[in-house]
């Protein structure tokens, strides 16, 4: 784990579980209000975006490790602003916070909804997406990040287009093209990308929000099918959709929001 404290040491009270565009926006708002807080990255990206808050990088060690961290750092509130598919972290946060009575709210993105012209096939998870690719050779944009690439090694007949934030030393897919880039992306840019690589199918998680949807809009405009992976189930929790709603939640629970 790495802990950085910027200009001065701050005792964290609000823990932001981050890694998303929404988490970064919340960090800016929290910093503007001079709230004591710490921003946590899972550590899956080599060059995480710098934040205006004290920042830690790395896992907690499951529910027990997170519970101990909350106690040791005197965390009073937790905001889960992780990716909608970071289900393990979200479940751990729910359990750890309930265990010691720390309030938790999730800053969530609305899921993408099928629009007229979309050619979606919905599947329940990564395994189902792999099964759906049991077909003749196809040029596939695999828009899933690095974590799940190995699962698709059993479908080596396809040519895969991968867009990654960081270069990868080893990729489990024998026939692939890699683009190193970081969003947000544009519809026009993604249309050009899909055309340049002669993509015939897009495989995507239903991440929701605006930052990653350009490939979905581009696929619709080009008449390309999308294999859409549904979000994992998360236990019930308080949820909000904007940074201002997080501030309101903090204010209602006794946090002084004065600047």
WOKA-V22150 format. One record per residue. N is the residue number from 1. RES is the residue in one small letter. SS is DSSP state (H for helix, E for strand, L for the rest). Layout:
N & RES & SS
N & RES & SS
This chain:
1 & x & L
2 & x & E
3 & x & E
4 & x & E
5 & x & L
6 & x & L
7 & x & L
8 & x & L
9 & x & L
10 & x & L
11 & x & L
12 & x & L
13 & x & L
14 & x & E
15 & x & E
16 & x & E
17 & x & E
18 & x & L
19 & x & L
20 & x & L
21 & x & H
22 & x & H
23 & x & H
24 & x & H
25 & x & H
26 & x & H
27 & x & H
28 & x & H
29 & x & H
30 & x & H
31 & x & H
32 & x & H
33 & x & L
34 & x & L
35 & x & L
36 & x & L
37 & x & E
38 & x & E
39 & x & E
40 & x & E
41 & x & E
42 & x & L
43 & x & L
44 & x & L
45 & x & L
46 & x & L
47 & x & L
48 & x & L
49 & x & L
50 & x & L
51 & x & L
52 & x & L
53 & x & L
54 & x & E
55 & x & E
56 & x & E
57 & x & E
58 & x & L
59 & x & L
60 & x & L
61 & x & L
62 & x & H
63 & x & H
64 & x & H
65 & x & H
66 & x & H
67 & x & H
68 & x & H
69 & x & H
70 & x & H
71 & x & H
72 & x & H
73 & x & L
74 & x & L
75 & x & L
76 & x & L
77 & x & E
78 & x & E
79 & x & E
80 & x & E
81 & x & L
82 & x & L
83 & x & L
84 & x & L
85 & x & L
86 & x & L
87 & x & H
88 & x & H
89 & x & H
90 & x & H
91 & x & H
92 & x & H
93 & x & H
94 & x & H
95 & x & H
96 & x & H
97 & x & H
98 & x & H
99 & x & H
100 & x & H
101 & x & L
102 & x & L
103 & x & E
104 & x & E
105 & x & E
106 & x & E
107 & x & E
108 & x & L
109 & x & L
110 & x & L
111 & x & L
112 & x & L
113 & x & L
114 & x & L
115 & x & L
116 & x & L
117 & x & L
118 & x & L
119 & x & E
120 & x & E
121 & x & E
122 & x & E
123 & x & E
124 & x & L
125 & x & L
126 & x & H
127 & x & H
128 & x & H
129 & x & H
130 & x & H
131 & x & H
132 & x & H
133 & x & L
134 & x & L
135 & x & L
136 & x & L
137 & x & L
138 & x & L
139 & x & E
140 & x & E
141 & x & E
142 & x & E
143 & x & E
144 & x & L
145 & x & L
146 & x & L
147 & x & L
148 & x & L
149 & x & H
150 & x & H
151 & x & H
152 & x & H
153 & x & H
154 & x & H
155 & x & L
156 & x & L
157 & x & L
158 & x & L
159 & x & E
160 & x & E
161 & x & E
162 & x & E
163 & x & E
164 & x & E
165 & x & L
166 & x & L
167 & x & L
168 & x & L
169 & x & L
170 & x & L
171 & x & L
172 & x & L
173 & x & L
174 & x & L
175 & x & L
176 & x & E
177 & x & E
178 & x & E
179 & x & E
180 & x & E
181 & x & L
182 & x & L
183 & x & L
184 & x & L
185 & x & L
186 & x & L
187 & x & H
188 & x & H
189 & x & H
190 & x & H
191 & x & H
192 & x & H
193 & x & H
194 & x & H
195 & x & H
196 & x & H
197 & x & L
198 & x & L
199 & x & L
200 & x & L
201 & x & E
202 & x & E
203 & x & E
204 & x & E
205 & x & E
206 & x & L
207 & x & L
208 & x & L
209 & x & L
210 & x & L
211 & x & L
212 & x & L
213 & x & L
214 & x & H
215 & x & H
216 & x & H
217 & x & H
218 & x & H
219 & x & H
220 & x & H
221 & x & H
222 & x & H
223 & x & L
224 & x & L
225 & x & E
226 & x & E
227 & x & E
228 & x & E
229 & x & E
230 & x & L
231 & x & L
232 & x & L
233 & x & L
234 & x & L
235 & x & L
236 & x & L
237 & x & L
238 & x & L
239 & x & E
240 & x & E
241 & x & L
242 & x & L
243 & x & H
244 & x & H
245 & x & H
246 & x & H
247 & x & H
248 & x & H
249 & x & H
250 & x & H
251 & x & H
252 & x & H
253 & x & L
254 & x & L
255 & x & L
256 & x & L
257 & x & L
258 & x & L
259 & x & L
